Amino acid sequence: MTSAGAPIFTTSRLQGKVVVITGASGGIGRSAAILFARAGANVVLSARRKDALEEVESACKQAYKAQGEQIAGTKGGKTASIVTDMRDRKSIDGLLTNLPDWAQGKTDILISNAGLVRGREHVGDINPDEIDEVLETNVRGFIHVNQLFVKEFKKRNAGHIVAIGSIAGREAYPGGSIYCASKFAVAAFTSSLLKELVNTQIRVTEIQPGMVETNFSVTRFRGDQAQADKEYTGLTPLTPDDIAEDIVFACSRPDHVQVAQSLIFPVNQASPYHNFRGGSK
Ligand SMILES: NC(=O)c1ccc[n+]([C@@H]2O[C@H](COP(=O)([O-])OP(=O)(O)OC[C@H]3O[C@@H](n4cnc5c(N)ncnc54)[C@H](OP(=O)(O)O)[C@@H]3O)[C@@H](O)[C@H]2O)c1
């Protein structure tokens, strides 16, 4: 059947959908929330920082309103925030039980994005508390939140899990042992899930970004902005909006289409350690 005349790339399929986003208080999660709102979806935001979540909620409301008549009457535009600590299993349980009425049992998409990195120390010199912090957030918390929502999605035989992995989950680099281990775990978990759900209508996507300029490197260098900035010297990194576009693209495909994986780099990056730094930044 020909689809001549149909729009080449539409996000209209997201109108009225319910999207839950972890790590929505900044960076990639924040950009994704705003782009989903622009597309006419309803968003539930989760992270630890309440004030930052409130700012994102208001940015989402503005983004939805700015679309005006394009998405009027689509039952979208609703927002809610749930303060969640991904290191605390009970707190993660609250993400499901504290959903507003309009999202209870109606979540269409989970964006499993909360995560962090600490330091560049080599094995032998890594702070054990930071090992716990990274693994509890990026692996244990990630697995727990996915389990909760997969269980929900199975009841309805519908839904979409989007995991934010990393190039660090495909290629390990020196000084990245713990973070890389955590993102290899994300890739393995997501790959198993994809296969487990093959006989359902539930979709699974893993997005694997390269260098994205967010608060990520500031966290890595424990608040040292100057050191974080050096990470991007001589090249133009991805922006969180670039990754949000990739996420929204994957989620707005027709129901029978599953974007299983997406590896996305800045133009001057080809792996964690193959970068061309003669660029513009
Ligand atoms: N930036 C990159 O270069 C890059 C590349 C590949 C993959 N990624 C991945 O992309 C995801 C988002 O990172 P980003 O770049 O957007 O970094 P970011 O700006 O630092 O955002 C990280 C988000 O995770 C949340 N978070 C961290 N620890 C948490 C916890 N214990 N409980 C709940 N939420 C927590 C933070 O919220 P609160 O602090 O408010 O809790 C924040 O919203 C991560 O999984 C990261 O590994 C990033």
The ligand as an SDF file (V2000), in Angstrom:
LIG
                    3D

 48 52  0  0  0  0  0  0  0  0999 V2000
   25.8530   13.1090   28.9700 N   0  0  0  0  0  0  0  0  0  0  0  0
   26.4450   12.1150   28.3040 C   0  0  0  0  0  0  0  0  0  0  0  0
   27.5130   12.2830   27.6800 O   0  0  0  0  0  0  0  0  0  0  0  0
   25.8250   10.7440   28.2850 C   0  0  0  0  0  0  0  0  0  0  0  0
   26.2730    9.8200   27.3370 C   0  0  0  0  0  0  0  0  0  0  0  0
   25.7140    8.5470   27.3100 C   0  0  0  0  0  0  0  0  0  0  0  0
   24.7130    8.2230   28.1990 C   0  0  0  0  0  0  0  0  0  0  0  0
   24.2930    9.1270   29.1350 N   0  0  0  0  0  0  0  0  0  0  0  0
   23.2570    8.7070   30.0800 C   0  0  0  0  0  0  0  0  0  0  0  0
   22.1520    9.5710   29.9770 O   0  0  0  0  0  0  0  0  0  0  0  0
   21.4100    9.5480   31.2020 C   0  0  0  0  0  0  0  0  0  0  0  0
   21.0780   10.9780   31.6050 C   0  0  0  0  0  0  0  0  0  0  0  0
   22.2760   11.6820   31.8540 O   0  0  0  0  0  0  0  0  0  0  0  0
   22.4790   13.2330   31.5130 P   0  0  0  0  0  0  0  0  0  0  0  0
   23.5880   13.3220   30.5540 O   0  0  0  0  0  0  0  0  0  0  0  0
   21.1910   13.8810   31.1990 O   0  0  0  0  0  0  0  0  0  0  0  0
   23.0640   13.7260   32.9250 O   0  0  0  0  0  0  0  0  0  0  0  0
   22.4920   14.7600   34.0170 P   0  0  0  0  0  0  0  0  0  0  0  0
   22.1910   16.0700   33.3860 O   0  0  0  0  0  0  0  0  0  0  0  0
   23.4900   14.7160   35.1220 O   0  0  0  0  0  0  0  0  0  0  0  0
   21.1160   14.1040   34.4870 O   0  0  0  0  0  0  0  0  0  0  0  0
   21.0890   12.9600   35.2980 C   0  0  0  0  0  0  0  0  0  0  0  0
   19.6660   12.7470   35.8170 C   0  0  0  0  0  0  0  0  0  0  0  0
   19.6570   11.5440   36.6080 O   0  0  0  0  0  0  0  0  0  0  0  0
   19.0430   11.8370   37.8630 C   0  0  0  0  0  0  0  0  0  0  0  0
   19.5800   11.0070   38.9230 N   0  0  0  0  0  0  0  0  0  0  0  0
   20.8760   10.7770   39.2470 C   0  0  0  0  0  0  0  0  0  0  0  0
   20.9490   10.0050   40.3570 N   0  0  0  0  0  0  0  0  0  0  0  0
   19.6650    9.7470   40.7410 C   0  0  0  0  0  0  0  0  0  0  0  0
   19.0720    9.0270   41.8190 C   0  0  0  0  0  0  0  0  0  0  0  0
   19.7980    8.4100   42.7610 N   0  0  0  0  0  0  0  0  0  0  0  0
   17.7210    8.9880   41.8900 N   0  0  0  0  0  0  0  0  0  0  0  0
   16.9470    9.6070   40.9730 C   0  0  0  0  0  0  0  0  0  0  0  0
   17.4430   10.3010   39.9380 N   0  0  0  0  0  0  0  0  0  0  0  0
   18.7880   10.3780   39.8290 C   0  0  0  0  0  0  0  0  0  0  0  0
   19.3250   13.3180   38.1080 C   0  0  0  0  0  0  0  0  0  0  0  0
   18.3130   13.8910   38.9510 O   0  0  0  0  0  0  0  0  0  0  0  0
   18.4800   14.3460   40.4730 P   0  0  0  0  0  0  0  0  0  0  0  0
   19.9010   14.7720   40.6800 O   0  0  0  0  0  0  0  0  0  0  0  0
   17.4800   15.4620   40.6180 O   0  0  0  0  0  0  0  0  0  0  0  0
   18.0840   13.1510   41.2600 O   0  0  0  0  0  0  0  0  0  0  0  0
   19.1930   13.8880   36.6930 C   0  0  0  0  0  0  0  0  0  0  0  0
   17.8450   14.1790   36.4030 O   0  0  0  0  0  0  0  0  0  0  0  0
   22.2760    8.7770   32.1980 C   0  0  0  0  0  0  0  0  0  0  0  0
   21.7850    7.4580   32.3250 O   0  0  0  0  0  0  0  0  0  0  0  0
   23.6500    8.7710   31.5400 C   0  0  0  0  0  0  0  0  0  0  0  0
   24.4130    7.6610   31.9390 O   0  0  0  0  0  0  0  0  0  0  0  0
   24.8160   10.3850   29.1830 C   0  0  0  0  0  0  0  0  0  0  0  0
  1  2  1  0
  2  3  2  0
  2  4  1  0
  4  5  1  0
  4 48  2  0
  5  6  2  0
  6  7  1  0
  7  8  2  0
  8  9  1  0
  8 48  1  0
  9 10  1  0
  9 46  1  0
 10 11  1  0
 11 12  1  0
 11 44  1  0
 12 13  1  0
 13 14  1  0
 14 15  2  0
 14 16  1  0
 14 17  1  0
 17 18  1  0
 18 19  2  0
 18 20  1  0
 18 21  1  0
 21 22  1  0
 22 23  1  0
 23 24  1  0
 23 42  1  0
 24 25  1  0
 25 26  1  0
 25 36  1  0
 26 27  1  0
 26 35  1  0
 27 28  2  0
 28 29  1  0
 29 30  1  0
 29 35  2  0
 30 31  1  0
 30 32  2  0
 32 33  1  0
 33 34  2  0
 34 35  1  0
 36 37  1  0
 36 42  1  0
 37 38  1  0
 38 39  2  0
 38 40  1  0
 38 41  1  0
 42 43  1  0
 44 45  1  0
 44 46  1  0
 46 47  1  0
M  CHG  2   8   1  16  -1
M  END
$$$$
